[in-house]
Structure formats: structure tokens, C-alpha cells
Amino acid sequence: MQANVALSILILLGLAHLTARADDAEKRFTIDDKAGEVTLAVKKKGALKAFAHDHDMVAKVYTGAIVWAPTKPASSKVQFEIDTNQIILVDAKMSDDDKADVQKRMRSADVLDVAKFPKLTFASVNVEAQAKDNQGRTPLTVIGNLTLHGVTRLCKLQVLLEESKGDLVVTGEHTIQQSFHGIEPYSTAFGAIAVEDDVSIKFKIVAHPEPQGAAK
């Protein structure tokens, strides 16, 4: 009798251990561009900036995957890419004709050169986690390679990761410099109307768990 009880306890402990290992294991998620949002903003500058517009844009098509290891964040990974041809101007104060002109210039060889560089990509090389905040989110420092306009730069992202109903929700903001990636910021009238070098990127990334056994 005692032997049977002891055996049952060992079995339960073993199952609990296996369950814990499964819960702690790396989990792979697929990014859903219909559930999140990625916006980009460029500010105007120059003596005649009052006659120009800031440019607000939305990335309509992006893909990627996240590997999340809760107990070993350094083993986590993220891979992300934006279709540069689907970065859409959404300036509310601009006419449709002006939007079309700016959109054409933005996609041209002078700026994004979408024909030659159709993707903006990010691939992590290191992930560090801090203690969860009072809302249950995990602050992460994600270091990785950002490639834009054919130029790759190492950058550091500060993000918040939340686990919500089985999904991952990652939010953050980062600033990149156009000139660092071989893009000359737009300027006309000898600089009287121009845009700043900085581009602010805000994002809310939602990723769904992949089925177990899915190809990696």
C-alpha cells in the first residue's frame, strides 16, 4: 500500500516536472499584420516649414516570427520585415494629389527605392529581459540588425512584451536616421523646406502561436 502511494507521488511529480518543462520551453509565434499596427513619422524643418507638412505613414504589409523563451530570454529571437512598397502615406491634412506626389517621391530611387530594396528587415542577435512591470508586461532590450535601403546597422530596441490569451503583444518606439542608411533627407528651395533626418517608428506587434510541430 505504502509502495503504491509512493509510486503515485513519484508519477505525479514526474508529470508536473514534464509540464513545467513544456511550459518553459521555447515557443514560436507568427506575426499578424492585420492585428497590430506599425506607423512611421517624419517631421518637417526649414525656414518655410509652415508651408510644408509632417508625413505620417502606415506599414500595411509586414511579416515575421518570434521565438519566446520565458525562462531563458537570451534564447528568444525575432525576425521581422516590412514591404516598403506598402508603406502608405496617411497625412490627413494633405490633398489626394499632394499625397500621390509625396508617395511617388517616397518610393522613388531618391528615397526608399522600393524597386531595388523592397524590404525593411530586422533580425535580433540578443534579447535581455527585466522584471515584469505592474501591468504584467516584460520589458525587453532587443539588439539586432536593421537593414534599410541596402544598409545594415546594429540597433537597440526597448520594447514591452505582454502575453495575452495565448498571443504575444509587443509594443515600442524607435528612431532611425535616414542618412545612416544611405538616404538623403528630402530638401528643396535651398533647404527652406525640408524633412528631418529622424524617422520615428511606433509599433504594436501581435503574434499568434504556431501549431506544435510546425516547420521552423
C-alpha positions in Angstrom: 0.0 0.0 0.0 2.7 2.5 1.0 4.7 1.4 -2.0 1.7 2.2 -4.3 1.2 5.6 -2.7 4.9 6.4 -3.1 4.8 5.3 -6.7 1.8 7.5 -7.4 3.5 10.5 -5.9 6.6 10.0 -8.0 4.5 9.7 -11.1 2.6 12.9 -10.3 5.9 14.7 -9.6 7.3 13.5 -12.9 4.2 14.7 -14.8 4.4 18.1 -13.0 8.1 18.3 -14.0 7.3 17.5 -17.6 4.5 20.0 -17.7 6.8 22.7 -16.3 9.4 21.9 -18.8 6.8 22.2 -21.6 5.6 25.5 -20.2 9.1 26.9 -20.0 10.1 25.7 -23.5 10.7 28.0 -26.4 7.5 28.8 -28.2 7.3 30.1 -31.8 4.8 32.7 -32.9 3.8 34.1 -36.3 3.3 37.9 -36.6 -0.1 39.0 -37.8 -0.1 42.3 -39.8 -3.9 42.6 -39.6 -3.9 42.5 -35.8 -1.2 45.1 -35.0 0.0 48.4 -36.3 3.3 49.9 -37.5 3.4 53.7 -38.1 6.2 55.9 -39.2 6.5 59.7 -38.9 8.9 62.3 -40.4 8.9 65.9 -39.2 9.4 69.0 -41.4 12.0 71.6 -40.9 13.4 74.7 -42.6 12.6 78.4 -42.8 9.4 77.8 -44.8 8.3 74.7 -42.8 5.0 76.3 -42.2 4.2 75.7 -45.8 5.1 72.0 -45.7 3.6 69.0 -43.9 4.8 66.4 -41.5 4.5 63.0 -43.0 2.6 60.2 -41.2 2.8 56.7 -42.7 1.5 53.2 -42.0 3.2 50.0 -42.9 0.3 47.9 -44.4 2.2 44.7 -45.1 4.7 43.1 -42.7 5.7 39.5 -41.8 7.9 37.7 -39.3 8.2 35.3 -36.4 9.0 35.5 -32.7 10.6 32.7 -30.7 9.9 33.4 -27.0 11.7 31.6 -24.2 10.2 32.9 -20.9 12.8 31.4 -18.6 15.8 32.0 -20.9 15.1 35.3 -22.7 18.6 35.3 -24.2 17.4 32.3 -26.3 14.5 34.3 -27.7 14.6 35.6 -31.3 12.6 37.9 -33.5 12.7 38.2 -37.3 10.6 41.0 -39.0 10.3 42.5 -42.4 8.2 45.3 -43.9 7.2 45.6 -47.5 8.5 49.1 -48.4 6.1 49.3 -51.4 3.2 49.1 -48.9 4.3 51.9 -46.6 1.3 54.2 -47.2 1.1 58.0 -46.6 -1.9 58.8 -44.4 -1.4 62.6 -43.8 -4.9 63.8 -43.0 -4.3 67.5 -44.0 -2.9 66.8 -47.5 -4.9 66.7 -50.7 -5.1 63.4 -52.6 -2.9 64.9 -55.4 -0.3 66.0 -52.9 -0.3 62.6 -51.2 0.2 60.9 -54.6 3.2 63.2 -55.3 4.8 62.6 -51.9 4.1 58.8 -52.1 5.7 58.7 -55.6 8.8 60.5 -54.4 9.0 58.4 -51.2 9.0 55.2 -53.3 11.5 56.6 -55.9 15.2 55.9 -56.1 15.8 59.2 -54.3 14.3 57.9 -51.0 13.3 54.2 -50.3 14.0 53.0 -53.8 11.4 50.2 -53.4 12.2 48.7 -56.8 15.7 47.9 -55.6 15.1 47.5 -51.9 11.6 46.0 -51.5 12.1 45.1 -47.8 13.0 46.7 -44.5 14.2 43.9 -42.2 15.2 43.4 -38.6 16.8 40.2 -37.1 17.7 40.0 -33.5 21.1 38.9 -32.2 20.4 39.3 -28.4 17.5 39.7 -26.1 17.6 40.8 -22.4 14.6 40.8 -20.1 13.9 42.8 -16.9 11.4 42.1 -14.2 7.7 42.4 -15.2 6.0 45.8 -14.6 2.9 46.3 -12.5 0.8 45.5 -15.6 2.4 42.1 -16.1 4.4 43.2 -19.1 8.0 42.2 -19.6 10.4 45.0 -20.6 12.9 43.7 -23.2 16.1 45.1 -24.7 16.3 43.7 -28.2 19.6 44.2 -30.1 19.6 43.3 -33.8 20.5 44.1 -37.4 18.2 46.6 -39.1 18.5 46.7 -42.9 17.0 49.6 -44.8 17.9 50.8 -48.3 20.5 48.1 -48.6 22.4 49.3 -45.5 22.5 47.2 -42.3 23.0 48.8 -38.9 23.1 47.3 -35.4 20.3 48.9 -33.3 18.8 48.6 -29.8 15.1 48.4 -29.3 13.3 48.9 -25.9 10.0 47.1 -26.0 7.3 45.7 -23.7 6.1 42.1 -24.2 2.7 41.0 -22.9 1.3 37.5 -23.1 -2.5 37.8 -23.8 -4.8 34.9 -24.3 -2.0 32.8 -25.8 -0.8 35.6 -28.1 2.2 37.9 -27.8 1.7 41.6 -27.9 4.9 43.6 -28.3 4.9 47.5 -28.2 7.6 50.0 -28.5 9.0 53.0 -30.3 12.3 53.5 -32.1 14.0 56.3 -34.1 16.2 55.7 -37.1 18.3 58.2 -39.1 17.7 58.2 -42.9 21.3 59.2 -43.5 22.7 56.2 -41.6 21.1 54.0 -44.3 22.2 56.0 -47.3 19.1 58.1 -47.8 19.4 61.8 -48.2 16.5 63.5 -46.4 14.3 65.5 -48.8 15.1 69.2 -49.2 14.1 71.9 -51.6 14.4 75.7 -52.1 18.0 75.5 -50.7 16.8 73.9 -47.5 13.9 76.3 -46.8 11.6 73.3 -46.9 12.9 70.0 -45.8 12.3 67.0 -43.6 14.3 65.9 -40.6 16.8 63.0 -40.7 15.0 61.2 -37.9 12.1 58.8 -38.7 10.1 57.7 -35.7 8.7 54.2 -35.8 5.9 53.1 -33.4 4.7 49.6 -33.3 2.2 47.2 -31.8 3.1 43.7 -33.0 0.6 40.9 -32.4 1.8 37.3 -32.9 -0.1 34.1 -32.7 1.3 30.7 -31.5 2.3 28.3 -34.3 0.9 24.8 -34.1 3.2 22.3 -32.4 5.4 20.6 -34.9 5.1 23.4 -37.4 8.1 23.8 -39.8 10.8 26.3 -38.5 
